[in-house]
């Protein structure tokens, strides 16, 4: 399965439209990450949140090379599909 992130577009609030290598796309709402704490505390600064980019080398969405989220997690959220078996516990 091709899960690399190939494009991402800010959609307002804490939402980003993400397109994957297989051509599928969807909008991911990151507002739930505000409650996670830790490195995600930085998301509370909306300017920081909007500063995302794509690390094309590994196909992930990243924030200033400090925070990234597994493309499998993003794919599941964007396409409303299940996580791969190896990621479920």
C-alpha positions in Angstrom: 0.0 0.0 0.0 1.4 3.4 -1.0 0.9 5.7 2.0 3.5 8.4 1.4 2.1 11.9 1.7 2.6 13.8 -1.6 0.7 17.0 -0.9 -0.9 18.8 2.0 -3.1 22.0 2.0 -4.2 24.0 5.1 -8.0 24.1 5.2 -8.5 26.4 8.3 -8.7 25.7 12.0 -6.7 22.5 12.6 -7.6 20.8 9.4 -5.3 19.8 6.6 -6.2 18.1 3.3 -3.7 15.4 2.6 -3.1 13.5 -0.6 -1.2 10.2 -0.7 0.9 8.4 -3.3 -2.0 6.1 -4.2 -4.1 9.2 -5.2 -6.5 9.0 -2.3 -7.0 12.1 -0.2 -9.0 13.5 2.6 -9.2 16.2 5.3 -7.6 15.4 8.7 -8.8 17.3 11.7 -5.8 17.6 14.1 -7.7 19.4 16.9 -7.7 16.2 19.0 -3.9 16.5 19.1 -4.2 19.6 21.2 -5.2 17.4 24.1 -2.3 15.0 23.7 0.3 17.2 25.4 4.0 16.6 25.0 5.4 17.7 21.7 1.9 18.4 20.4 1.6 21.3 22.9 3.2 23.3 20.1 0.1 22.9 18.0 -1.7 25.3 20.3 0.2 28.0 18.5 -1.8 28.1 15.2 1.1 29.7 13.4 3.3 26.8 14.3 0.6 24.3 13.3 0.3 26.0 9.9 4.1 25.8 9.3 3.9 22.1 8.3 5.7 20.7 5.3 6.3 17.4 3.6 9.5 15.5 4.1 9.6 14.0 0.6 12.4 11.6 1.6 10.3 9.6 3.9 6.8 10.8 2.8 5.6 12.3 6.1 3.9 15.5 7.2 6.3 17.3 9.5 6.4 20.5 11.5 9.9 22.1 11.4 11.5 18.7 11.5 10.5 18.4 15.1 7.1 16.7 14.9 5.9 14.2 12.4 3.0 11.8 12.3 3.1 8.3 10.7 1.6 8.3 7.2 -0.4 5.2 8.2 -2.1 7.2 10.9 -2.8 10.1 8.6 -4.1 7.8 5.8 -6.5 6.1 8.2 -7.9 9.4 9.4 -8.1 11.0 5.9 -9.7 8.0 4.1 -11.7 6.7 7.1 -10.1 3.3 6.8 -8.6 1.0 9.4 -5.1 1.2 10.6 -2.8 -1.6 9.3 -3.0 -4.7 11.5 0.6 -4.2 12.7 -0.4 -0.8 14.2 -3.4 -2.0 16.1 -3.0 -3.2 19.6 
